[in-house]
Amino acid sequence: MQVDEKQKSVLLSEVGYEAAEEILGVTDLYDPREQWASYLINAIKAKELFLKNVNYIVRGQEALIVDEFTGRVMQVNNRPSILCIVTQSAGLQ
């Protein structure tokens, strides 16, 4: 796996994809009926690139994104997929 913090991207190796397919019990992470590849990439991004109290904060039972340029909490009505992953992994709403 390669993590590019500047571009906020991750790249799984072939071995990583094979291991994920085995763990998930699927033959193709890119099957259009089940989009495991995007879920997997977003989960890795949330784990590797998003830091609590830096990129997001928790208020009550809600995770909120912090704007990286201003440091202000962003009011997000349409949550990006990364925030959804962070929220779910933290057991929040």
Contacts in CASP RR format, 6 or more apart in sequence:
PFRMAT RR
TARGET T0000
AUTHOR 0000-0000-0000
METHOD contacts of the structure
MODEL  1
MQVDEKQKSVLLSEVGYEAAEEILGVTDLYDPREQWASYLINAIKAKELF
LKNVNYIVRGQEALIVDEFTGRVMQVNNRPSILCIVTQSAGLQ
1 10 0 8 1.000
1 11 0 8 1.000
1 12 0 8 1.000
1 13 0 8 1.000
1 16 0 8 1.000
1 44 0 8 1.000
2 10 0 8 1.000
2 11 0 8 1.000
2 13 0 8 1.000
3 9 0 8 1.000
3 10 0 8 1.000
3 44 0 8 1.000
3 48 0 8 1.000
3 49 0 8 1.000
4 10 0 8 1.000
4 11 0 8 1.000
5 49 0 8 1.000
8 45 0 8 1.000
8 49 0 8 1.000
9 45 0 8 1.000
10 41 0 8 1.000
10 44 0 8 1.000
10 45 0 8 1.000
10 48 0 8 1.000
10 49 0 8 1.000
12 20 0 8 1.000
12 40 0 8 1.000
12 41 0 8 1.000
12 44 0 8 1.000
17 29 0 8 1.000
17 37 0 8 1.000
20 29 0 8 1.000
20 36 0 8 1.000
20 40 0 8 1.000
21 27 0 8 1.000
21 28 0 8 1.000
21 29 0 8 1.000
24 36 0 8 1.000
26 34 0 8 1.000
26 36 0 8 1.000
29 36 0 8 1.000
29 37 0 8 1.000
29 40 0 8 1.000
30 36 0 8 1.000
30 37 0 8 1.000
38 81 0 8 1.000
39 85 0 8 1.000
42 81 0 8 1.000
42 82 0 8 1.000
42 84 0 8 1.000
42 85 0 8 1.000
43 85 0 8 1.000
43 89 0 8 1.000
45 82 0 8 1.000
45 85 0 8 1.000
46 82 0 8 1.000
46 85 0 8 1.000
46 86 0 8 1.000
46 89 0 8 1.000
47 89 0 8 1.000
49 55 0 8 1.000
49 82 0 8 1.000
50 56 0 8 1.000
50 82 0 8 1.000
50 86 0 8 1.000
52 58 0 8 1.000
54 66 0 8 1.000
55 65 0 8 1.000
55 66 0 8 1.000
55 68 0 8 1.000
56 63 0 8 1.000
56 64 0 8 1.000
56 65 0 8 1.000
56 66 0 8 1.000
56 83 0 8 1.000
56 86 0 8 1.000
57 63 0 8 1.000
57 64 0 8 1.000
57 66 0 8 1.000
57 73 0 8 1.000
58 64 0 8 1.000
58 90 0 8 1.000
58 92 0 8 1.000
60 92 0 8 1.000
61 92 0 8 1.000
61 93 0 8 1.000
62 87 0 8 1.000
62 92 0 8 1.000
62 93 0 8 1.000
63 83 0 8 1.000
63 86 0 8 1.000
63 87 0 8 1.000
63 90 0 8 1.000
63 92 0 8 1.000
64 73 0 8 1.000
64 74 0 8 1.000
64 76 0 8 1.000
65 73 0 8 1.000
65 74 0 8 1.000
65 76 0 8 1.000
65 80 0 8 1.000
65 83 0 8 1.000
66 72 0 8 1.000
66 73 0 8 1.000
66 74 0 8 1.000
67 73 0 8 1.000
67 74 0 8 1.000
76 83 0 8 1.000
79 87 0 8 1.000
87 93 0 8 1.000
END
